[in-house]
């Protein structure tokens, strides 16, 4: 294998590690939609899931392999513990892919060996070698990860990596599992591996890292300087705890500063050729899609894709940007697919114009979904003079991308004021098709609505997040509401958009409850199957 390549492989794990963000659980269709977007973005590898984890994960990996795993598409990968059943399940799920990879892992740090695996170094070394060889019996492309590598004894780490490569691993991934390392330490670790693993030239060095100290992207860039050629990352940096290294930050850092990074990849410093295969103009669309489907909002000051990333408040900055963008902007907003196009459609716009604009924004809708979105568009257009791209995106996400509609909101009505008790009345159609109506008093209109909904739905939950964000400027702006509920230590999210914040709040709450109720039903069905 040629490991001297002069570009960086982008390994996206949004569908696997990213989905571990609290409340970010995705169904199969949502995973497929993200996978298609990742393919358009140009990622080299999609880690589609953990096939052995559940039937749902197996199905998701299999369908991503079928749909996106084409000859000219990305490599489709499944994670697997260093256990035969895991590896066999991954291989089975990946069969439809033209290019497939099994990614197997086992812990190597002494603390993990003692408290998690309860095994000796010699035992883990033998398992790593045996399971990599087993994965190799299914396919040529095998990746191996020594979990908690940054806290593993260096000499032992070299020994494990050498054995894994000898057994057939073509990619060696070095994970900072707990987000503990710093850039100089991580760079030195990669350099040490390059210098002390005799057969390292037969494998590509990859890195995976969490952002607990806010250093993941910096760590990865230092790793690139020392020989890493694959970066494992997620859209918007989502993932468990503080998340993963953010794909958009890594890609744009390598793009904007390619003259700096070129020599580390054996290129002339002045080369303008991209260091990755990513189509940067797809970044913003993909970011928004992942945010909408997972319910995990992007903070306004988030690098690259935050709403403030290209905004200038300071008078000095504004003056400079108006004269020459390069005075205070190191990259063009259009380079990530963010346009200045605001007014695009109005209430007199027809279905064909609407469909055309949707395609330009990256939406491919069926006729039925297009009809639903168009009806909603007309309704919003009657209330707003100007419809922006962001309005259209919010409409489509609210109408089309929904969890199973078990409970359906039929009516919400509130009465409130500074000298009255906020009161809400709701009518909801339950899964059996019966319409139920109830009312409640709350500390505010939204609280009253949620209490009324809870009286009807009667599904125990704890509201842990309620946030409202304006899609565009102006008093007539569409407002997006994001809800996160907790039940039995699991988090369920819902998002809705409407020019009426109370209506958006009610719809978002119903969506989150539908996800929760669907999970409870699935759990009950599994218990019934087991008991029978």
N, C-alpha and C positions, 0 to 999 in steps of 0.2 A: 504493500500500500504506500502511495506517495503522500507523505505527511509534510512535505516542504511547501505546500500550496501557499499562494500569496493572497488568499482572501479568507474571510471569516465565515464559518458556517453558523447560521442562526437556527437554533433548536428551540422551538416554541413549546412550552409546557403549560399554556393557559388552560387547556382542557383537562389536564391532570393535576398539577400542583396548584394552578390558579383557582381551580374549582374548590380547593380546600379552604378558600376564604369563607369565614362564617356567613352563611346566608346566600352563598353564591352557587348553590346546587343548580345544575342545568339538566333539562331533559334531553332525550336523544335528538330531537329536531333542532333544538337550540344549539347543541354541540355541532351538528352538521352545518348550520348556518355560519357559525364561527369558523369552522374548518374551511369552508369555501372562501371566506374572507381572508383567512391566513394564507390560503393557496394564492389568491390574487395578490396579496401583499408580497409574496415571494419567499416565504420562509423555506428553509431547506429540509427541516424535519419537524413533523407535528407529533408530539407525544399525546396520543388521543385518549389515554386513560390507563387504568390498572385493571386489565381484563379479568383477573381472577377475583377482584374485590366484590363484585356483585353481578347478577345477570344483566342489570342495566348498564354497567360499565362494559361488560363483554359486548353487548349489542352496540353500544356507542363506538367502541373501537372497530368492530366489524363493519358498521355502516360508514364510518369515516374512511376505512380502507376501501370499501366498495365505491364510494362516491368521489373521493378526492385523491385516492391512491393510484392515479393513472401513471402511464409511462413517463409523461412529461410533467407530472406533479411532484409534490414533496415526498420524502420518505415518511412512511407512517410507522410510528413506534408505540409499543406498549410496555409499561413498567411491569416488572415481575421480581418478587423476592427470590433469593437464591434457593428456591424450593422447586422440585420437579413439577408439582401440580400447577404452580404459578406459571412456570415457563411453558408448559404444554398448553395451558389455556391461552397465553399470549400468542403462541404460534398459531393456534387454531383461529383466533379472532383476526389475525393479520393475513390470513390466506388470500383474501381478495385483492390485496395491495400488490401493485407491480413492483414496488420497492418497499421492503419491510425491515424493521429492526426490533430485536428484543433487547430491552434495557434491564439488566438484572443487577441486584445490589445486595450487600450484606455489611453490617457494621464492622468497623475495624479498630475503633478507639478502645483503650483499656476500660474506660468507664462504661461503654456500651457492652463490651464483652462480659464484664463482671455482673452488671445489674440487669441488662436487657436479654442478652443471649445465654448467659451463664455457660460460656464455652471458653476454651483456651485459645491462644493465638494459633497453635498448630492445627486445631480443629477447624478454625475459621479459614485458614489458608487452604486446607484440603477441600473444604466446601466450595470456596470461591473457584478453585481450579476445576473441580468436578462439574459445577453448575454452568460455568461458562462453556465448557466442552459440550454439555448437554444442550444448551441453547444453540451452539454452533451446529449441532446435528440437524436442526430445523432450518437454519438460514445462515447465509454468509455474514450478514451485518449484525454484529453483537456488540453491545455497549456494556461496560462494567463500571459500577460505582462502589468504592469503599466508603460507606456512610460514615459521617463525622470524621472525614479525612484530615481536617485541619487540627484535630485534637488527637490524631494517631501518631504514635512513635514513628519518626521518619524512616529508620532502618527497616522496621516491620512493614511500613507502607510500601517502600520500594520492593520488598520481597513479594508482597501480595500482588502488586501491579505487574511485576515480571511474570509471576505465575499465571495471572489472568491473560496476559498477552500471549504467552506460550500456549495457553489452552484455546486461543482463537479470538480473543477480544480485539475488535478493530478500532474501537473508541474507548478511551479511559477517561472517566469523568471524575473530577476532584470536587466534591461538594463541601461547602461551608454550611453544614446542616443547621447550625444554631446561630448563624450570623455573627460569629465571634471575632473573625480575623480582621486585620487592617491591610491596606494596600501593600505596604512594604513586606509584611509577613507573607501575604498570599503570593506576591511576585517571587519571593525567595523560595517558597514551597514548590512552585511550578519550575523554577530554575533548577532546584535540587532534584526533582523528578527527571528532568531532561538530562542531567549530568550523571545520575546514579542508577537509573533503570536501564540495564544493558540493551534490551530489545525495544526501547521506547520509539525507535524509528519505524516500527511496524504498526503503530497506532497513532491516532489523532488524540491530542490532549484536549479535553473539554472541561468546563467549569460550571458549577451550579452554586448559587449562593442566596442566602436570605438577608433581608435588609434591617435586621434588628437594631443595628447601630447606624443605619443610614449610609452604609459604606459599600453596598453590593455593587453598584455600577463602577465606582472607583476601583474596587478590588478586581473586577473583571478586566478593566482597561489595563491595569498593571499586569494581570495574567497574560493578556495579549502580547505585551512587550516582552514577556519572558517565554513565549512559545505556545500558549494556548491558542487553538484554532477553531474551537467550537464554543459558543456561548449559549447557555440554557437560561431562558428568560420568559417573561410573560407580558402580555399586553397590559398596560397601565401599572405594571409591577404588582399585580394582585397575587395573592397566595396566603398561606396560613401565617398567623401572627402579623408581623410587619410587612409581609409579602416577599416577592422575589426581585431580582434585578429586572428593571423595566426595559423591555425590548426597544421602545421608541427612544429612550435616552441613550442606550448603547449604540443603536444604529446611527442616530443623528450626531453623536459625539465622534464616531468613526467617519461620518460623512463630512461634517464641518471641519474637523481637525485631521483630515486624511494626509495632508502634507507632513504633519507631525508623526503619524503612525506608519506612513509608507515605509520608511527604512527598516522598521521592526519586522516587516513582512517581505523584506528583500526587494522593495520597489524603489525607483528613483523618488526622491522627496517631492519633486515637482509633478509627479503623476496625478492626473485628475480622475483616473478610473476609480469607480466605486469599490470600497473594500468589502461590501456584502452584495448579495443578490436581491436585496429588498427594494421594492418600488416605493420610495418614500412618500409618493403622493397618495398612497393607500393608507397611510398611518392614521390620519385623523378619523377616517370612516371606520376603520377597524377598532380604534379606541372607543368611539361612540357606541358601536355595536356591542362590544363586550360590556361596557358600562350599563347599557340598557338591558341586556339579557341577564346579567348577573345581579343587577340592582346595586352594584358597588359604585358609588359616585366618584368622579374624578375631582380632587380638590382644585379650587380655582388657581392656586399658585403652583400647580404641578408642572414640572419642566416639560416642554414640548407640546403637550396636549391639554394643559389646563386652560380655562377660559381667559385667564390673565396673561398667558404666556407671551402674547404679542400685543398686550395693551400697555399704554403709556399714560400715566397720571401726572407725572412731573412736567411742569411747564417747560423746563429746559430740555427734557427728553422729547416732548412733543414738537418743540421747535426744531430740534435736530433731525428727527425722523421725517418731518415734512420737507426739510431741505434735502436730506439724503438718508435713506433708510439705514445705510451701513453705519451711521453715527451711533446708533443704539440698538441695532438688530444684527445679530451675527448670522441669522438665516432668514429666509423669506418664508412667510406663513404659507404661501402657495406650494412650497417644497414638500409640505406634509399633507397637502390636499385641502387646506383651509382657504376658502375663497372669501373675497369681500362682497360677494353677490348677496344682497339683502332682499330687494323687492323683485320677486320673480313671477308670482301668480296672484290673481285676485278672484273675486266672486264670479266674474264673467268668463274665466278660463274654462276650457272644455276638458273632456276626459282624455283626449289624445295629448294635449299639452301637459296634463297632470302625469300621465303615464311616461311621457318622454323625460320629464324632469326627475321622476322617480328613478329611471334607468341611469340618468346622469349622476344621481346621488348614490348609486350602487344597489338599489332595491330591485329585486326581480320578484314580482308578485303574480300569483295566479289571477285569473279573471274574477273569481269570487272574492279574493282578498282585495283586489283593486277596486271592486265595487264598494266594499265596506269602507275602504280608506277614502274613496272619492266622496261618498255621502258625508263622512265626517269632515272632509276638507271643505265642502260646500257650507256645512253648518258653521265652521270656524270662520270662513270667508265672509259670511253674513254679519259676523260680529267684529271682524278686524278689517281695516282698510288695506293693509299690506300683509302678504303672507311670505315669510322668508324660508330659506332652506331648513333652518332650525325648527320652524313651525311644522313643516312637512314631515321632517324626521320624527318629531314628537307625536304627530298624528298617526303615522304608520306604526310606530312602536306601541302606542296606546291601543290601537285597534287590532293589530295583527299579532303582535308578539305577546300572547297571553298564556298564563297557565290554564289547565283544564277548568272550564267554567262550571264548577259544581254548584256554587252559590252565585246567583245573578242579582245585581242591584237593579231594582225596577224604579225606585223613587227615593229621593232624599230631599228633605225640606227642613229648614231651620228657622228659628225665631230667636233673635238676641238683641241686646242693647245695653247701654251702661246702667240702666235702672230696671233690668229684667233678668230673669234666670234663663240662660241659654237652653233652648229646648230643641230637640231634633226628632223627626219622624222618619222612619225608613220602611220601605217595602222590599222584601228580598224573596226571590224564588229559590226554594231549596232543591237539593239533588233529586227529590222525588217529584218535582214540578209544582209543588204547592206554594202559593204566594202567602207570605207571612208579613204582618205589619206590627211594629212596636214603636214606642217613643221613650225618650229618656232626657233627664236634665243633667247638665255637666258644668264644669267650671268655665267652659268656652264652647263655641259652636262645634269645633272638631271633637272635643272631648264628649260632647253630647251625642254626636253622630256615632262615635266609636262605642259608646255605652249602649246605644240603641241597637247597633249591629250585633254586639256581643249577646244581647238579650235574645235575639232571633237565632243566631248561629250556634251559640252555646258550645264553643270550642275553647277550652282553657288556654290562655296565652298571656305573655308579658310583653308589652310594647317597650322596646328598648331604643328605638330611633324613629324620629319623625322629622323630616327635613323638607323644605320647600325651596325651589330654585326657579327663577324666571328664565324662560327659554330665550326671550328677546327683551329689548327695552320697551318701555311705554306702559301706560295704564291698562292697555288692552292685551298685554302679553299673555301667552300661554304659560301657566305655572306647572312645573313638574313636582310631584310629591313622591318621596321615597319613604317606605315603611319597612321596618325590620321588627319581627316578632320572635320571641324565644319560647320554646316549648320543650321540656325535657332535655335541656342543654343543647338543643339544635336551633339554628336561626333560619327564619324564612323571610324572604323579602318580597315586596310588591312595589310597583311604580306605576303612576298614571299621570296623564297630562290633560288639562282643561283650562279654559279661560276663567272658569269658576273654581277657586281653590277648594271650596267645601266639597264640590262634586269630585274633584281630583283626589282629595283626601279620602273620601268614602270609597272610591274605586280602587285606590292603592291598597287600602286596608282589606277590601274584599279579595284582591289578587293574592295578598300575603296569606290570608286565611284559606284560600283555595289550595295554595301550595301545602300549607300545614295539614289541611283536611285530607288531601290526596296522599300525603306521606303516612298519615294515621291509617287510612284505608289499606294502603299497601302493606303496612306492618301487620294489620289484622289478618289480611289474606295469607301472608306468610305463616303466621301462627296457626291458622286453620289448616293449611297444607301439612305443616309439621305434625300437628296433633292427630291428623287423620292418617 
